[in-house]
Amino acid sequence: SSGINAEYGGVVLNIGYSHTTVVPAYEGYSIPHIIAKSRLSAQTIDNLIKSYIPELVDLSPKEMTDFKSKLCNVKLGKSSEYEDKIDYKLPCGQIVSVGNEVNKAFEALFTPDAFDIKSLGCPELIYNATYAVDSDAWSEVCSNILVIGGTTQVPGLAERIKREVLGIMDAIDFSMEKNTDQHRVWKGGSVLGSLSSMDEMWISKGKYDEDGPEVIAKRKFLY
């Protein structure tokens, strides 16, 4: 589950390019029936920033990730706390003035209604997913939250998510980790695939051809 220790449980918040997912995991395995998905995404943030600064419209997703990691930061307070405008040189050589608007875009991850986006915010997505976990696994799952995705590398975002989660979850103590390894998902998959127990988990092509996609849904856990 994208880096959650196989000996423990946890929650992975993955802010991807096209959507965000919250994946609770227990004993190293994801719990598919309570995975939460949202249309909030890195693309949501990119589109908002580009609407504020039209000069950025031709930047690729990779260039936008670089832009956000260098120029954006998410404060614990409101957007009025952000610094004054600074200049940024586009790949084409043009200089654009960047100010509060780029940081305001990240508020969509917390209050999507304010941006006419029909979705729960990231803290509420985490809350709903964790409270759907069985009571005997709940404390273990909630003890570790991992945030991944290029957008989460923006300074302050993980800390803001943690503060917001603490504000809605009752009396819980948890650790939050920001993934800094771009290859962590692939490494986790390779480790999981190398386990001897995986031999019993594979779905053969013949079985898939026979039963169709439903054969995956029948499994208690997805790996």
N, C-alpha and C positions, 0 to 999 in steps of 0.2 A: 504493500500500500504506500508507494512513493516514499519510502524511507522510514515508516513507523517500525520501530524495533519489533522483530518477530516474537519476542518474549513478552511483549506488553500490548496494551491497547492504546488507541488514540484516535484523533480526528485529523483528516487531511483536508485543508481548504485549498483547492486548486483554482486559481483565477487564470483561466486559459484565454486564448485569443478570441474564441467564439462563444464560450459559456463558462460559467463557474460551477464547480461541483464540490459538495461536502461529503466526504467518504469516512464514516465511522469504521474503525477496525478493532477487532478483538483477537488476541493471541496471534497477531500478525496477519489476519485475514480480514478482508473487507466484508461488510454486511450489506448485501445489495438491495434488500427490500426497504432500507431506510436511507439510501443515498439521495441527497437533495441536489437538484439542478436549478440553475437560474440563467436567464438571458444576460445578466450582468457579466461583463467580460472586459478583457483588455481592449477589445475593439470598441466597446462602449466608451471607455475613457479616451481612446484615440480619436473617435469621432467628435466627442465633445471638445477636446483640445483643438482639433482642426476647425471646428465651427467658430471657436474664439480667435484662432490665428489662421486665416485662410492660406497664408504662405506655406503652411505645413502640409497642404492637401496631397502633395505628390510623394510624401515620405512613405517608405515601405514599413510594414510592421516591425521589422528588425531595426530600422532607423528610428521609429517611434519609441521602441523599447530603450534604445540608447539615449534618446532625447529625455525621456522620463527619468531614467536613472541618474542623469547628470544635472537636470534643471529642476526637477520636481521634488517636493518634500511634503509630507502629510503631518500637520501639526496636531497636537492633542486638542487644541481649541478650534475655533472657527476660522474661516478663511481670511478674516480681517487681520489676523495675526501674521500673515505672510509678508515677506520682504518686498522692497521696491523692485521695479523692472530692471532686467539685465539684458544684455545683447547676446544673441546666439547665432552662430554662423551655420547656415544650411550647407548640405553637401554640394550644392550648386555654387556656393560662394556668397550668396545673398545674406545680409544681416537682418535679423528680425528682433523686435523688442518683445521680451517675454515677461509677463507680470503675474498677478494674482490669479488670472483666469485659468492657467494651467493647473494650479493646485485646487481650485474650486471644483474641477472636473472629478476629482477623487471622492467628493462628497456623494456622488451617485452610488458608490459602493455601500454607503451607510443610510442615505435617505433617497432611494431611487424615485419615490413619489414626487419629490421636488423637481425631478427632471422628466416627469411624465413617463416613467418606466414602471411597468407593472411587474414588480418583483419585490421580494423581501430583501432587506439589506444583508450583507455578509454576516454580521453578528446574529441576526435572527435566523438565518439559515443554519448556522452552527448550533444555536439553541434548539431549534426544532429537531435537527438530526440527532443530537445527543440525548434529548429527552425521549426519543423513540427507542433507545437502547434498553434491553432488559435490565431490570434492577440489579441483578447480581453482577453485571458487567459495567454498570453505569459509572461508578467512581473511577474504575481503571481507564475506561475510554475517555472520560472527561479530563483526565490528569495530564494529557499530552496533546497539544494542538500544533500541527505543522502547517505552515503556509508556504505554498509553492506557486511557481509561475513567474514569468519575467516581470510582470507589473509589481509583484510583491517585493521586488528589490528596491523600489522607491523608498528612500529614507523616511522612517516614521510610520509607514503604513502598518507594519506588523504590530507596532506598539499601540497604534490607534485601535486596531481590531481587538487587541487584548483588553484595552480599557473599556471598549464598548461591550465586549462579552461579559466582563466582570460586572458591568452595570445591570445586566439582565439575568444573570445566573446566580442563584442563591448560594451564598456561603461556600463557594468552591475555590480550591487552590489548585492551579494548574500551571504547567510550564508551556511557553509558546516558543517555537523555534522557527526561524526563517531559513529556508533552504538557500544555501549559497553555492551548491554544486549543480551546475547545469545538466550534468549527466546522471543525477541521482535516481531518476525514474528507471533509466536503462540499467543502472547497476543493481537496483532492487529487483528488477525483473530477472536479471541474469542469476542472482543469488537464489531467488525463489525457484527458478527453472532447474537449478542444479541439485535441489533437494531430492533425496530418494523418495520422499512421500509424494512428489509430483507425479510419479508413475501412475498412481491411482486416480489422479485428478484430470489427466488429459482426456479430451474428447476427440476421438478419432474422426477422420474425414468420413469414413463409412457410417459411423453413428450419426454424424451431423447430416449426411445426405439422407439417411433413413428417417430421422425424426425432425429435421429442420431446426430453426433457431430456438424452438421451445426446449430443446435438450439443455440449453444453457440456463434457461430460467428455472429448470427443475433442480439445479444444483443449489445447495443451501448457501454456499459461499461462492463468490467469483474471485478468481486469482489473476 
